[in-house]
Amino acid sequence: IYRQLFSLVFLSNLAIFIWIVVRDRSVVRGADAAAANFLACGLARQPLIVNGFFITLCSIPRSLPLRLRRMAANVYQYGGVHSGCGMASLLWYLGMLGGLTREFCTATTHATPSIIALVLAYLIVVLLLAIIAVAYPAFRVRHHNTFELTHRYGTWAVVALFLVLLLVFAQASSPNHIGEYLCQRPAFWCVCLAAGALIHPWTRLRQIPVQCELLSSHALRLHLPGGTHLGKVITLAQHPLRDWHSFATFSDASQFPDPSAGSPPPSCSIIVSRAGDWTSELLVHPPTTLYTRGVQTYGFTRTMRLFHRIVLVATGSGIGPCLAFLEARQRPAIKLCWQTRAPEKTYGKEIWELVHQLDPHPLVVDTDVAGRRVDLVPVVEKLYGWMQAEMVCVVSNQRETERMVKALRARGVYALGPVFDS
């Protein structure tokens, strides 16, 4: 679905781009279309918009046909719209830049673009190319911090420089009516709205107290203030201007309320396992405070509320997002399959008890006892058929999630799992 959304967005823009280039090589049209796609790209990642998508599509009744509910469950793959609009904005911008360069090189009238406009335009395209290059999946996985910092600060710079470029255009075209010129340009309003979408989460930047519970040398549980709901994800950082990390939350309570109750517990937790430099640093030096920004957004597991019966498959600390089902209103019937190393020793007695609250008879594969990692695909297939489940939810690392989802679908089992850009 992610690739389909990307292709739909980009190819639609490509068709319109070719049609307009053949009919009209206007620089202004190119700027408007580039800015419109840039705005759509930003809105596809804006927390309030993302939550709106999830609330709308995950609220459809379970009485609707299963096929329709399975289609709605793919809402978490909205990243395809984000990346498709990003590539389309580059396409339109290159078209605008080509027209601007041609006018600069050939025109001899007062309407010739200034050298300042040309320099700004080329600087913007360099930044756009850098932003898109570091977002390539293979590079992004291996150099995540470089990707994140380039993506964030490059985007901020593009928005600022685009506004300056529009001011330069206004000065050249209508020096006595700059404000009127800008107000008549769709590109100006699109860039302003994109800037607002970028700024909004940072207006809710705050430092929160964190209570760390060291579960083992491999896992850490962080207790955070504030409640949560099924599928909510929080972004955390040790420094607001450096790398941020997203974690699925679950309610912090020894006794979970009845699922029909509306008020969440006053605090929530995340489970952090040793999986990289940042998480390893947390385990070695547990923090007392962390930064968070914006609102908690809904993530992949929220889509599971669309179904009557599901099989939950988790490996390692992927059990954390699964525990959010404990306080979910109208949660589906659940069969849990969890593969991990020494579960009670690694994650603690309370997590072990919460797992049994979620499913009184979970299928737990202890890799220390088995002596190896077990291929869960045949096991999950049998559980799916035995339970007559409507969906399999896989929560693991990226590689294992992709492998299991692909293998299960090849066996006719409908499975979903987070994608790298969800």
C-alpha positions as a printed Julia matrix, in Angstrom:
422×3 Matrix{Float64}:
   0.0     0.0     0.0
   2.86    2.36    0.83
   4.34    1.99   -2.65
   0.91    2.24   -4.24
   0.22    5.53   -2.48
   3.65    6.82   -3.47
   3.1     5.85   -7.11
  -0.41    7.33   -7.21
   0.76   10.7    -5.86
   3.95   10.95   -7.89
   2.6     9.65  -11.21
  -0.45   11.96  -10.96
   1.89   14.9   -10.5
   4.11   13.69  -13.34
   1.15   13.52  -15.76
   0.01   17.04  -14.83
   3.61   18.28  -15.02
   4.04   16.97  -18.58
   0.7    18.43  -19.63
   1.53   21.88  -18.24
   5.09   21.89  -19.62
   3.72   21.19  -23.11
   1.11   23.97  -22.84
   2.72   26.57  -20.59
   6.28   26.89  -19.29
   5.37   29.45  -16.64
   7.84   29.75  -13.79
   5.05   30.92  -11.49
   2.96   27.8   -12.13
   5.95   25.63  -11.3
   6.5    27.5    -8.03
   2.83   27.16   -7.07
   2.76   23.41   -7.77
   6.05   22.82   -5.95
   4.79   24.74   -2.91
   1.44   22.89   -2.96
   3.2    19.52   -2.92
   5.58   20.74   -0.24
   2.57   21.69    1.89
   0.9    18.3     1.32
   4.18   16.6     2.2
   4.32   18.45    5.52
   0.65   17.96    6.36
   0.96   14.2     5.81
   3.33   14.16    8.8
   1.58   16.78   10.95
   0.48   15.1    14.21
  -3.02   16.6    14.24
  -3.63   15.54   10.63
  -2.25   12.05   11.29
  -4.53   11.64   14.31
  -7.45   12.82   12.2
  -6.76   10.07    9.65
  -6.6     7.4    12.35
  -9.67    8.61   14.26
 -11.73    8.68   11.07
 -10.72    5.35    9.54
 -10.32    3.39   12.78
 -13.79    4.39   13.96
 -15.69    2.56   11.23
 -17.97   -0.14   12.71
 -16.96   -3.79   12.81
 -20.26   -4.63   11.15
 -18.83   -3.45    7.81
 -17.41   -6.06    5.42
 -14.04   -7.49    6.45
 -12.44   -6.49    3.16
 -13.33   -2.84    3.75
 -11.99   -2.94    7.32
  -8.74   -4.49    6.14
  -8.36   -1.69    3.61
  -8.97    0.92    6.33
  -6.35   -0.75    8.52
  -3.66    0.34    6.04
  -4.06    3.96    7.18
  -0.72    3.69    9.0
   1.03    3.57    5.61
   0.31    7.27    5.05
   4.07    7.75    4.67
   3.56    6.91    0.99
   1.73   10.23    0.57
   4.52   12.06    2.39
   7.3    10.64    0.22
   5.26   10.88   -2.98
   4.54   14.58   -2.42
   8.19   15.13   -1.5
   9.39   13.68   -4.79
   6.67   15.57   -6.68
   7.72   18.86   -5.09
  11.27   18.25   -6.35
   9.91   17.49   -9.84
   7.93   20.73   -9.99
  10.77   22.72   -8.48
  13.23   21.42  -11.08
  10.77   22.48  -13.77
  10.55   25.94  -12.24
  14.32   26.13  -11.9
  14.78   25.16  -15.55
  12.42   27.93  -16.63
  14.12   30.44  -14.34
  17.56   29.54  -15.67
  16.36   29.78  -19.27
  14.9    33.23  -18.65
  18.1    34.39  -16.98
  20.28   33.17  -19.84
  18.13   34.38  -22.75
  16.07   37.39  -21.65
  17.42   40.91  -22.02
  14.5    42.88  -20.52
  13.97   44.24  -17.04
  11.99   41.06  -16.26
  15.17   38.98  -16.31
  15.5    37.11  -12.98
  18.14   38.62  -10.74
  21.3    36.77   -9.84
  20.05   36.74   -6.23
  16.91   34.87   -7.25
  18.95   32.37   -9.24
  21.4    31.72   -6.4
  18.55   31.24   -3.93
  16.77   28.9    -6.33
  19.84   26.71   -6.81
  20.55   26.66   -3.08
  17.01   25.4    -2.45
  17.34   22.59   -5.0
  20.61   21.46   -3.42
  18.83   21.24   -0.06
  15.88   19.37   -1.59
  18.22   16.85   -3.21
  20.03   16.33    0.1
  16.75   15.84    2.0
  15.53   13.24   -0.5
  18.91   11.49   -0.78
  19.24   10.82    2.96
  15.64    9.54    3.05
  16.57    6.6     0.8
  15.62    3.56    2.95
  19.03    1.84    2.93
  20.85    5.06    3.9
  18.19    6.0     6.44
  18.49    2.7     8.32
  22.31    2.77    8.46
  22.7     6.49    9.21
  19.5     7.4    11.05
  20.89   10.4    12.92
  22.28   11.91    9.71
  18.93   11.36    8.03
  16.96   12.93   10.85
  19.12   16.03   11.29
  19.42   16.63    7.52
  15.7    16.11    7.03
  14.72   18.45    9.86
  17.13   21.34    9.39
  17.13   21.02    5.61
  13.34   21.34    5.61
  13.46   24.39    7.85
  16.03   26.0     5.56
  13.97   25.23    2.43
  10.87   26.86    3.91
  12.8    29.98    4.95
  14.65   30.3     1.63
  11.47   29.69   -0.4
   9.81   32.6     1.4
  12.85   34.79    0.67
  12.76   33.7    -2.99
   9.09   34.67   -3.24
   9.95   38.07   -1.73
  12.67   38.52   -4.36
  10.16   37.61   -7.09
   7.69   40.13   -5.63
  10.34   42.86   -5.48
  11.25   42.28   -9.12
   7.68   42.02  -10.44
   5.86   44.6    -8.34
   8.26   46.67   -6.2
   5.53   49.06   -5.04
   2.97   46.39   -4.19
   4.95   43.53   -2.67
   2.24   42.57   -0.16
  -0.46   42.53   -2.8
   1.71   40.42   -5.11
   2.41   37.83   -2.41
  -1.22   37.6    -1.34
  -2.17   36.73   -4.91
   0.37   33.89   -5.14
  -0.81   30.41   -4.05
   2.85   29.51   -3.44
   3.11   32.11   -0.7
   0.12   30.78    1.23
   1.22   27.18    0.77
   4.69   27.91    2.18
   3.19   29.88    5.09
   0.88   26.97    5.94
   3.79   24.53    5.64
   5.78   26.69    8.05
   2.85   26.67   10.48
   2.62   22.86   10.26
   6.34   22.6    11.05
   6.25   25.08   13.93
   3.13   23.77   15.68
   4.64   20.64   17.34
   7.54   22.75   18.66
   5.12   25.06   20.44
   4.39   22.05   22.68
   8.03   21.27   23.41
   8.46   20.43   27.09
  10.79   18.65   29.46
   9.1    15.89   31.44
  10.23   13.91   34.5
  11.04   10.27   33.82
  11.13    7.4    36.29
  13.44    4.63   35.07
  12.94    1.01   36.04
  15.86   -1.17   35.0
  14.31   -4.5    34.07
  17.58   -6.17   33.08
  20.85   -5.45   31.31
  18.85   -5.6    28.06
  15.63   -3.72   28.84
  14.51   -0.55   30.58
  10.99    0.6    31.43
  10.37    4.34   31.45
   7.39    5.7    33.4
   6.11    8.96   31.92
   3.51   11.46   33.17
   0.17   11.58   31.41
  -2.23    8.93   30.16
  -2.39    7.22   26.82
  -4.69    5.2    24.59
  -4.31    2.19   22.34
  -1.84    2.88   19.54
  -0.48    6.17   20.87
   3.19    6.93   20.14
   5.39    9.44   21.97
   8.57   11.06   20.64
  11.43   11.55   23.09
  14.87   13.16   23.03
  17.65   13.89   25.49
  18.33   17.18   23.69
  15.58   18.95   21.67
  17.86   19.88   18.75
  19.36   16.44   18.27
  17.86   13.07   17.36
  14.32   12.14   18.4
  12.99    8.61   18.9
   9.42    7.31   18.8
   8.03    4.69   21.17
   4.63    3.04   21.51
   3.12    3.66   24.93
   0.95    1.58   27.25
  -0.95    2.54   30.38
   0.86    2.55   33.7
  -1.4     0.71   36.11
  -1.14   -2.42   38.24
  -4.86   -2.98   37.87
  -6.29   -1.87   34.55
  -9.75   -0.3    34.53
 -12.7    -1.83   32.8
 -12.24   -1.37   29.03
 -15.55    0.54   28.86
 -14.16    3.27   31.11
 -13.25    6.44   29.31
 -10.49    7.95   31.45
  -6.94    6.66   30.97
  -4.61    6.14   33.96
  -2.56    9.21   34.89
   0.75    7.84   33.62
   2.11    5.59   30.92
   5.16    3.47   30.14
   7.44    2.53   27.3
   9.86   -0.39   27.08
  13.31    0.4    25.71
  15.64   -2.43   24.7
  19.3    -2.27   23.76
  19.08   -1.71   19.99
  21.4     1.18   19.14
  23.59    3.96   20.5
  20.74    6.02   21.93
  18.95    3.15   23.68
  22.23    1.71   24.93
  23.07    5.09   26.47
  19.72    5.1    28.29
  20.46    1.7    29.78
  23.93    2.73   30.95
  22.9     6.2    32.17
  19.14    6.2    32.93
  17.78    9.77   32.57
  15.67   11.65   35.08
  14.14   13.94   32.46
  13.51   13.78   28.71
  12.08   16.15   26.12
   8.87   15.54   24.23
   7.07   17.66   21.66
   3.7    17.93   20.0
   0.87   15.57   20.81
   1.02   11.8    20.96
   0.12   10.42   17.56
  -1.7     7.21   16.75
   0.36    4.4    15.27
   0.0     0.99   13.71
  -1.59   -0.94   16.6
  -4.54    1.48   16.65
  -5.81   -0.18   13.48
  -6.38   -3.49   15.28
  -9.53   -2.14   16.94
 -11.24   -2.63   13.57
 -11.36   -6.4    14.02
 -13.26   -8.94   16.14
 -10.43  -11.45   16.59
  -6.7   -10.98   16.1
  -3.45  -12.85   16.63
  -0.78  -10.63   18.21
   2.78  -11.63   17.34
   5.62   -9.9    19.19
   9.33  -10.45   19.58
  11.46   -8.95   22.34
  10.41   -5.49   23.48
   7.68   -5.5    20.84
   5.53   -6.7    23.72
   5.31   -3.07   24.9
   2.93   -1.86   22.17
   0.84   -5.02   22.66
   0.21   -4.19   26.33
  -1.71   -1.09   25.23
  -4.62   -3.42   24.4
  -5.16   -3.92   28.14
  -6.98   -0.61   28.57
  -8.46   -0.39   25.07
 -12.18    0.11   24.87
 -13.95   -2.56   22.8
 -10.71   -4.42   22.25
 -10.8    -7.47   20.0
 -10.41  -11.04   21.19
  -6.64  -11.62   21.34
  -4.32  -14.59   21.07
  -0.76  -13.59   21.93
   2.38  -15.2    20.55
   5.58  -13.75   22.04
   9.12  -14.85   21.3
  11.88  -13.53   23.52
  14.82  -14.49   25.67
  14.03  -15.42   29.31
  10.86  -13.26   29.38
  10.37  -12.9    33.14
  14.09  -12.43   33.82
  14.53   -9.91   30.99
  11.34   -7.86   31.39
  10.42   -8.34   35.05
   7.59   -9.89   37.01
   5.08   -7.06   36.45
   5.42   -7.16   32.65
   5.09  -10.95   32.83
   1.85  -10.57   34.82
   0.51   -7.94   32.4
   1.15  -10.33   29.52
  -1.06  -12.88   31.26
  -3.73  -10.25   31.85
  -3.72   -9.6    28.12
  -3.99  -13.32   27.31
  -4.39  -15.8    30.19
  -2.8   -18.52   28.05
  -0.22  -16.81   25.82
   2.09  -18.78   23.58
   5.53  -17.71   24.82
   8.63  -18.99   23.06
  11.67  -18.66   25.32
  14.7   -18.69   23.03
  16.96  -19.57   25.96
  14.98  -22.78   26.44
  14.58  -23.48   22.72
  18.26  -22.78   22.14
  17.49  -20.73   19.01
  14.99  -18.37   17.42
  11.95  -20.31   16.21
  10.24  -19.59   12.9
   6.83  -18.43   14.11
   5.15  -18.41   10.7
   3.75  -22.0    10.84
   2.72  -21.5    14.48
   0.9   -18.26   13.73
  -0.81  -19.82   10.72
  -2.26  -22.54   12.97
  -3.38  -19.99   15.58
  -5.0   -17.89   12.85
  -7.04  -20.85   11.63
  -7.86  -22.17   15.11
  -9.11  -18.77   16.28
 -10.75  -17.87   12.97
  -8.94  -14.57   13.32
  -9.53  -11.64   11.0
  -6.0   -10.22   11.24
  -2.48  -10.99   12.38
  -0.61   -8.08   13.96
   3.2    -8.42   13.86
   5.34   -6.21   16.12
   9.03   -6.94   15.75
  12.16   -5.35   14.29
  11.9    -4.11   10.71
  13.54   -7.08    9.02
  11.62   -9.74   10.94
   8.32   -7.88   10.56
   8.72   -7.68    6.79
   9.74  -11.34    6.58
   6.83  -12.6     8.68
   4.19  -10.46    6.99
   5.36  -11.56    3.54
   5.53  -15.25    4.54
   2.11  -15.23    6.2
   0.47  -13.54    3.24
   2.03  -16.13    0.94
   0.15  -18.73    3.01
  -3.15  -16.88    2.68
  -2.99  -15.35    6.17
  -3.82  -11.64    6.23
  -1.1    -9.95    8.28
   0.05   -6.39    8.85
   3.08   -4.91   10.58
   4.66   -1.46   10.91
   6.6    -0.28    7.88
   9.87    1.64    8.25
   8.06    4.91    7.53
   4.9     4.37    9.59
